[in-house]
Amino acid sequence: MKLVFQSIFFSLIVHILYFVGTFVYSLFSTILYTPDISHTYDSVAYLQSEVSFGSINQGPIPGIFFVSFFVVALAGAFLIFITKKYVLTSRTV
């Protein structure tokens, strides 16, 4: 049961680091962005005269975060198990 809680905690930490890293990268990209105003009007694109019908992708598949959380938890459980079994037992011998 301890391995399950450790793997869930591992998955939680990995997902938090991913979202914080994405946020920090986007924040710095926004802060450091400087538009090139002098070359903006060199090529002017005209408005489209055609209309497209259809649908667009609205983002990731619902529930993909739960699936990724479960997969990372399984990978974390495997890594913790291997670490405890082989690395830590070889030090005691």
N, C-alpha and C positions, 0 to 999 in steps of 0.2 A: 504494500500500500504506500510505503514511503517513496518507492520508485515512481509511482503514478503522480504523486504530488510534486516531486522534483521535476518530472518531465512536463507537467502542466506549467510549472513556474518557469522552466526553460523556454517553453513555447511563448509564454506571455512576455518574457524579457526580449526574445527575438522580435516579436511583433511590435512591441513598444519601440525598440531601437529602429526598426524599419520605418515606422510612421514618423518618429521624431527626426530621423535622418532625412526623410523626404521633405518634411516641413522646413528644416533648417536649410537644405539645398534650395528649395523654392524661395525662401525668404532672402537668402543671399543673392540669388539670381535676380530677384525683383529689385533689391537695393542697388546692386551694381550695374543694372541695365542702363545704358545711355543710348538713346535713339540717334540715328544718323539723319538729321533733318535736312542737311544740304543735298543729299541724293534721293530724297523721298519722292520728289516730283519729276524725276528723270523719265520714268516709264509709268504712264497713267493707264490703269486698267479700267476699261469701260464696264458699265453695268451689263449683266446678262440680259438677253432678250428671250431666253427660253426658261421654261419652268420644268423642274424635275419632280416626279411623283415617286413615292416609295417610303421606306422607313430608314431610320438611322440607328446605329448601335447606341444604346443608352447607358453603357457602362458595363462593369463586370457582371458575371452571372450571379444572381442572388444566392447567398450562402457560400460563396467561394472563400470568404474569410474563415468560416467555420471549418471548411475542408482543409484549408492551409494550416489552421491552428491545430487540427487533429494530426495532420501529416508531420508537422514540425514537432509535435509532442511525441509521436512515435519515434522519430529520428533522435530526439533528445533522450528518450528512454533507452534506445539502443546504445547511444554514446555513453550514457551514464552506466549502463550495465557492463559494457566492455571495459570502461575505465576502472570500475570497481573490481571486476573479475581478474583482469590481466595486469593492469598497471599497478594498482595498489597492493595486490597479493605478491607481486614480484619484488616489491621493496621490503616486505617483511621477511623474506627468505634469506 
